[in-house]
Amino acid sequence: MKVLASIEVTKGYEHWKKVFLSHEEARSNAGIATIFYAREAENESKVHVCMEVESMEILGAFMSDPENSKVIEEAGHVQDSTVIIPLVD
């Protein structure tokens, strides 16, 4: 399934992107594939990510894992701002 995540970041898009890309292997190992990521043209703090994952449970487990949570926090991702929309085609 594909999911679209919208998040807010506190440390700027470039910082978030650097940390996000450095964590790609961990996402891949968990069965999460990144399709695209981008920030809003008028708001550097609003980021959208499309990923493919087998289930929402896998994504939830990945995001709540303490090691991954540390990386997510370092990226400046505001966890409470996260909106995840499951997609179908």
BAPA-953486 format. One record per atom (N, C-alpha, C, O): residue number from 1; residue in three letters; x, y, z; atom name. Coordinates in pm, whole numbers, padded with zeros to 5 digits, always signed. Layout:
num	residu	east	north	up	atome
NUM	ala	X	Y	Z	CA .
...
This chain:
num	residu	east	north	up	atome
1	met	+00083	-00117	+00000	N .
1	met	+00000	+00000	+00000	CA .
1	met	+00088	+00124	+00000	C .
1	met	+00199	+00125	+00054	O .
2	lys	+00037	+00228	-00061	N .
2	lys	+00107	+00355	-00059	CA .
2	lys	+00045	+00442	+00050	C .
2	lys	-00076	+00437	+00074	O .
3	val	+00129	+00522	+00114	N .
3	val	+00082	+00617	+00214	CA .
3	val	+00142	+00753	+00184	C .
3	val	+00255	+00764	+00139	O .
4	leu	+00064	+00856	+00211	N .
4	leu	+00111	+00992	+00199	CA .
4	leu	+00118	+01051	+00339	C .
4	leu	+00017	+01057	+00409	O .
5	ala	+00237	+01093	+00378	N .
5	ala	+00256	+01153	+00511	CA .
5	ala	+00284	+01301	+00494	C .
5	ala	+00366	+01342	+00412	O .
6	ser	+00215	+01381	+00574	N .
6	ser	+00241	+01525	+00580	CA .
6	ser	+00290	+01555	+00720	C .
6	ser	+00227	+01516	+00819	O .
7	ile	+00403	+01624	+00729	N .
7	ile	+00463	+01653	+00859	CA .
7	ile	+00513	+01797	+00864	C .
7	ile	+00531	+01862	+00761	O .
8	glu	+00535	+01844	+00985	N .
8	glu	+00602	+01972	+01005	CA .
8	glu	+00740	+01944	+01061	C .
8	glu	+00759	+01851	+01139	O .
9	val	+00836	+02027	+01021	N .
9	val	+00972	+02014	+01072	CA .
9	val	+01017	+02146	+01133	C .
9	val	+00976	+02254	+01090	O .
10	thr	+01101	+02135	+01236	N .
10	thr	+01144	+02254	+01309	CA .
10	thr	+01285	+02301	+01274	C .
10	thr	+01323	+02413	+01307	O .
11	lys	+01362	+02216	+01206	N .
11	lys	+01502	+02250	+01179	CA .
11	lys	+01527	+02280	+01032	C .
11	lys	+01641	+02282	+00987	O .
12	gly	+01420	+02302	+00957	N .
12	gly	+01433	+02333	+00814	CA .
12	gly	+01433	+02209	+00729	C .
12	gly	+01470	+02100	+00773	O .
13	tyr	+01392	+02227	+00605	N .
13	tyr	+01380	+02115	+00511	CA .
13	tyr	+01515	+02051	+00481	C .
13	tyr	+01524	+01928	+00479	O .
14	glu	+01618	+02128	+00457	N .
14	glu	+01748	+02070	+00420	CA .
14	glu	+01803	+01981	+00531	C .
14	glu	+01859	+01875	+00504	O .
15	his	+01787	+02024	+00656	N .
15	his	+01833	+01941	+00769	CA .
15	his	+01750	+01812	+00774	C .
15	his	+01805	+01703	+00786	O .
16	trp	+01616	+01827	+00765	N .
16	trp	+01529	+01710	+00767	CA .
16	trp	+01569	+01612	+00656	C .
16	trp	+01581	+01492	+00679	O .
17	lys	+01587	+01664	+00535	N .
17	lys	+01620	+01581	+00418	CA .
17	lys	+01751	+01505	+00440	C .
17	lys	+01759	+01386	+00408	O .
18	lys	+01852	+01571	+00494	N .
18	lys	+01981	+01505	+00519	CA .
18	lys	+01964	+01387	+00616	C .
18	lys	+02015	+01278	+00591	O .
19	val	+01891	+01409	+00725	N .
19	val	+01870	+01303	+00823	CA .
19	val	+01781	+01193	+00763	C .
19	val	+01808	+01075	+00782	O .
20	phe	+01676	+01232	+00692	N .
20	phe	+01585	+01136	+00628	CA .
20	phe	+01661	+01045	+00533	C .
20	phe	+01644	+00923	+00537	O .
21	leu	+01744	+01102	+00448	N .
21	leu	+01821	+01022	+00352	CA .
21	leu	+01922	+00930	+00422	C .
21	leu	+01947	+00819	+00376	O .
22	ser	+01979	+00976	+00531	N .
22	ser	+02077	+00894	+00603	CA .
22	ser	+02011	+00773	+00669	C .
22	ser	+02080	+00679	+00708	O .
23	his	+01880	+00775	+00682	N .
23	his	+01806	+00666	+00748	CA .
23	his	+01735	+00575	+00647	C .
23	his	+01654	+00490	+00686	O .
24	glu	+01765	+00593	+00520	N .
24	glu	+01699	+00515	+00413	CA .
24	glu	+01718	+00364	+00430	C .
24	glu	+01624	+00287	+00411	O .
25	glu	+01837	+00322	+00466	N .
25	glu	+01864	+00179	+00481	CA .
25	glu	+01775	+00117	+00589	C .
25	glu	+01725	+00006	+00572	O .
26	ala	+01757	+00187	+00699	N .
26	ala	+01672	+00135	+00807	CA .
26	ala	+01528	+00121	+00760	C .
26	ala	+01461	+00022	+00791	O .
27	arg	+01479	+00220	+00685	N .
27	arg	+01343	+00210	+00632	CA .
27	arg	+01331	+00092	+00535	C .
27	arg	+01236	+00015	+00541	O .
28	ser	+01429	+00080	+00448	N .
28	ser	+01428	-00029	+00350	CA .
28	ser	+01429	-00165	+00420	C .
28	ser	+01355	-00255	+00381	O .
29	asn	+01512	-00179	+00521	N .
29	asn	+01519	-00305	+00597	CA .
29	asn	+01387	-00338	+00666	C .
29	asn	+01357	-00455	+00691	O .
30	ala	+01308	-00235	+00697	N .
30	ala	+01178	-00255	+00761	CA .
30	ala	+01067	-00280	+00658	C .
30	ala	+00953	-00304	+00695	O .
31	gly	+01102	-00273	+00530	N .
31	gly	+01003	-00295	+00426	CA .
31	gly	+00930	-00169	+00384	C .
31	gly	+00818	-00175	+00333	O .
32	ile	+00994	-00053	+00406	N .
32	ile	+00933	+00075	+00372	CA .
32	ile	+01014	+00135	+00257	C .
32	ile	+01134	+00160	+00271	O .
33	ala	+00948	+00159	+00145	N .
33	ala	+01015	+00217	+00028	CA .
33	ala	+00969	+00361	+00010	C .
33	ala	+00849	+00390	+00012	O .
34	thr	+01064	+00451	-00008	N .
34	thr	+01031	+00592	-00032	CA .
34	thr	+01006	+00612	-00180	C .
34	thr	+01089	+00575	-00264	O .
35	ile	+00892	+00670	-00213	N .
35	ile	+00857	+00699	-00352	CA .
35	ile	+00898	+00842	-00386	C .
35	ile	+00962	+00866	-00489	O .
36	phe	+00861	+00937	-00301	N .
36	phe	+00905	+01075	-00319	CA .
36	phe	+00893	+01151	-00189	C .
36	phe	+00823	+01109	-00097	O .
37	tyr	+00961	+01262	-00182	N .
37	tyr	+00950	+01356	-00070	CA .
37	tyr	+00972	+01496	-00126	C .
37	tyr	+01047	+01514	-00222	O .
38	ala	+00907	+01592	-00065	N .
38	ala	+00920	+01731	-00108	CA .
38	ala	+00865	+01822	+00001	C .
38	ala	+00791	+01779	+00089	O .
39	arg	+00902	+01947	-00008	N .
39	arg	+00844	+02046	+00084	CA .
39	arg	+00749	+02134	+00007	C .
39	arg	+00756	+02142	-00116	O .
40	glu	+00662	+02200	+00077	N .
40	glu	+00571	+02293	+00012	CA .
40	glu	+00650	+02412	-00040	C .
40	glu	+00744	+02457	+00025	O .
41	ala	+00612	+02463	-00155	N .
41	ala	+00684	+02573	-00219	CA .
41	ala	+00686	+02699	-00132	C .
41	ala	+00785	+02772	-00131	O .
42	glu	+00580	+02722	-00059	N .
42	glu	+00570	+02844	+00021	CA .
42	glu	+00595	+02821	+00169	C .
42	glu	+00583	+02915	+00249	O .
43	asn	+00629	+02698	+00208	N .
43	asn	+00647	+02670	+00351	CA .
43	asn	+00755	+02564	+00369	C .
43	asn	+00729	+02445	+00352	O .
44	glu	+00874	+02607	+00402	N .
44	glu	+00989	+02517	+00420	CA .
44	glu	+00969	+02419	+00536	C .
44	glu	+01040	+02319	+00545	O .
45	ser	+00875	+02448	+00623	N .
45	ser	+00852	+02363	+00740	CA .
45	ser	+00748	+02255	+00718	C .
45	ser	+00726	+02172	+00806	O .
46	lys	+00683	+02254	+00603	N .
46	lys	+00580	+02154	+00574	CA .
46	lys	+00631	+02058	+00468	C .
46	lys	+00660	+02098	+00356	O .
47	val	+00643	+01929	+00505	N .
47	val	+00703	+01827	+00419	CA .
47	val	+00600	+01718	+00390	C .
47	val	+00518	+01683	+00476	O .
48	his	+00606	+01665	+00270	N .
48	his	+00518	+01555	+00229	CA .
48	his	+00606	+01441	+00179	C .
48	his	+00702	+01462	+00105	O .
49	val	+00571	+01320	+00221	N .
49	val	+00647	+01201	+00185	CA .
49	val	+00549	+01093	+00141	C .
49	val	+00450	+01066	+00209	O .
50	cys	+00575	+01032	+00027	N .
50	cys	+00496	+00918	-00019	CA .
50	cys	+00584	+00794	-00006	C .
50	cys	+00698	+00791	-00054	O .
51	met	+00529	+00691	+00058	N .
51	met	+00603	+00568	+00080	CA .
51	met	+00516	+00449	+00045	C .
51	met	+00393	+00457	+00042	O .
52	glu	+00582	+00338	+00018	N .
52	glu	+00511	+00212	-00003	CA .
52	glu	+00550	+00119	+00111	C .
52	glu	+00667	+00102	+00142	O .
53	val	+00447	+00060	+00172	N .
53	val	+00468	-00028	+00287	CA .
53	val	+00358	-00133	+00286	C .
53	val	+00247	-00108	+00238	O .
54	glu	+00388	-00250	+00339	N .
54	glu	+00290	-00359	+00335	CA .
54	glu	+00166	-00328	+00419	C .
54	glu	+00055	-00364	+00381	O .
55	ser	+00185	-00261	+00533	N .
55	ser	+00070	-00231	+00619	CA .
55	ser	+00099	-00109	+00706	C .
55	ser	+00215	-00070	+00725	O .
56	met	-00007	-00050	+00757	N .
56	met	+00007	+00064	+00849	CA .
56	met	+00074	+00019	+00979	C .
56	met	+00143	+00097	+01044	O .
57	glu	+00055	-00108	+01016	N .
57	glu	+00116	-00159	+01138	CA .
57	glu	+00268	-00158	+01128	C .
57	glu	+00337	-00126	+01225	O .
58	ile	+00320	-00194	+01011	N .
58	ile	+00466	-00193	+00991	CA .
58	ile	+00518	-00050	+01003	C .
58	ile	+00620	-00027	+01068	O .
59	leu	+00449	+00044	+00941	N .
59	leu	+00491	+00184	+00950	CA .
59	leu	+00484	+00234	+01093	C .
59	leu	+00576	+00302	+01140	O .
60	gly	+00376	+00202	+01164	N .
60	gly	+00362	+00243	+01303	CA .
60	gly	+00470	+00185	+01392	C .
60	gly	+00524	+00254	+01478	O .
61	ala	+00500	+00057	+01372	N .
61	ala	+00605	-00008	+01452	CA .
61	ala	+00740	+00056	+01425	C .
61	ala	+00819	+00076	+01517	O .
62	phe	+00767	+00089	+01298	N .
62	phe	+00893	+00154	+01264	CA .
62	phe	+00904	+00290	+01333	C .
62	phe	+01007	+00322	+01392	O .
63	met	+00799	+00369	+01324	N .
63	met	+00804	+00504	+01379	CA .
63	met	+00809	+00505	+01531	C .
63	met	+00863	+00599	+01590	O .
64	ser	+00754	+00403	+01596	N .
64	ser	+00754	+00401	+01742	CA .
64	ser	+00876	+00331	+01802	C .
64	ser	+00897	+00336	+01923	O .
65	asp	+00956	+00265	+01719	N .
65	asp	+01079	+00202	+01767	CA .
65	asp	+01169	+00310	+01828	C .
65	asp	+01190	+00413	+01764	O .
66	pro	+01221	+00290	+01948	N .
66	pro	+01301	+00394	+02014	CA .
66	pro	+01420	+00446	+01933	C .
66	pro	+01446	+00566	+01933	O .
67	glu	+01491	+00358	+01863	N .
67	glu	+01605	+00404	+01783	CA .
67	glu	+01557	+00492	+01668	C .
67	glu	+01618	+00595	+01639	O .
68	asn	+01449	+00452	+01603	N .
68	asn	+01397	+00532	+01492	CA .
68	asn	+01336	+00662	+01543	C .
68	asn	+01348	+00766	+01478	O .
69	ser	+01272	+00657	+01658	N .
69	ser	+01215	+00779	+01717	CA .
69	ser	+01323	+00883	+01743	C .
69	ser	+01300	+01003	+01727	O .
70	lys	+01441	+00835	+01785	N .
70	lys	+01553	+00926	+01809	CA .
70	lys	+01594	+00997	+01680	C .
70	lys	+01619	+01118	+01680	O .
71	val	+01600	+00923	+01572	N .
71	val	+01637	+00980	+01442	CA .
71	val	+01529	+01077	+01395	C .
71	val	+01560	+01185	+01344	O .
72	ile	+01405	+01039	+01411	N .
72	ile	+01293	+01124	+01371	CA .
72	ile	+01300	+01257	+01448	C .
72	ile	+01280	+01363	+01390	O .
73	glu	+01328	+01249	+01577	N .
73	glu	+01340	+01371	+01658	CA .
73	glu	+01459	+01455	+01612	C .
73	glu	+01447	+01577	+01601	O .
74	glu	+01573	+01392	+01584	N .
74	glu	+01692	+01463	+01538	CA .
74	glu	+01664	+01537	+01407	C .
74	glu	+01719	+01644	+01382	O .
75	ala	+01579	+01480	+01324	N .
75	ala	+01546	+01543	+01195	CA .
75	ala	+01462	+01669	+01213	C .
75	ala	+01448	+01749	+01120	O .
76	gly	+01406	+01686	+01333	N .
76	gly	+01321	+01802	+01357	CA .
76	gly	+01175	+01776	+01324	C .
76	gly	+01095	+01870	+01317	O .
77	his	+01140	+01651	+01304	N .
77	his	+01002	+01611	+01272	CA .
77	his	+00916	+01632	+01396	C .
77	his	+00944	+01575	+01502	O .
78	val	+00811	+01711	+01384	N .
78	val	+00717	+01733	+01493	CA .
78	val	+00617	+01617	+01489	C .
78	val	+00525	+01616	+01407	O .
79	gln	+00635	+01521	+01578	N .
79	gln	+00554	+01398	+01574	CA .
79	gln	+00404	+01426	+01580	C .
79	gln	+00327	+01359	+01510	O .
80	asp	+00362	+01523	+01661	N .
80	asp	+00219	+01552	+01674	CA .
80	asp	+00158	+01612	+01548	C .
80	asp	+00036	+01617	+01534	O .
81	ser	+00242	+01657	+01455	N .
81	ser	+00191	+01719	+01333	CA .
81	ser	+00165	+01616	+01223	C .
81	ser	+00109	+01650	+01119	O .
82	thr	+00204	+01492	+01245	N .
82	thr	+00199	+01390	+01141	CA .
82	thr	+00056	+01352	+01102	C .
82	thr	-00027	+01318	+01186	O .
83	val	+00030	+01359	+00972	N .
83	val	-00096	+01311	+00915	CA .
83	val	-00058	+01208	+00810	C .
83	val	+00015	+01239	+00715	O .
84	ile	-00107	+01086	+00826	N .
84	ile	-00076	+00979	+00731	CA .
84	ile	-00206	+00934	+00665	C .
84	ile	-00303	+00898	+00731	O .
85	ile	-00204	+00936	+00532	N .
85	ile	-00321	+00900	+00453	CA .
85	ile	-00289	+00775	+00373	C .
85	ile	-00203	+00779	+00284	O .
86	pro	-00357	+00662	+00402	N .
86	pro	-00338	+00542	+00319	CA .
86	pro	-00401	+00567	+00180	C .
86	pro	-00509	+00625	+00170	O .
87	leu	-00332	+00522	+00076	N .
87	leu	-00378	+00542	-00061	CA .
87	leu	-00402	+00408	-00131	C .
87	leu	-00335	+00309	-00101	O .
88	val	-00496	+00406	-00222	N .
88	val	-00519	+00289	-00307	CA .
88	val	-00532	+00335	-00450	C .
88	val	-00569	+00450	-00476	O .
89	asp	-00501	+00246	-00545	N .
89	asp	-00517	+00283	-00686	CA .
89	asp	-00600	+00181	-00759	C .
89	asp	-00625	+00196	-00879	O .
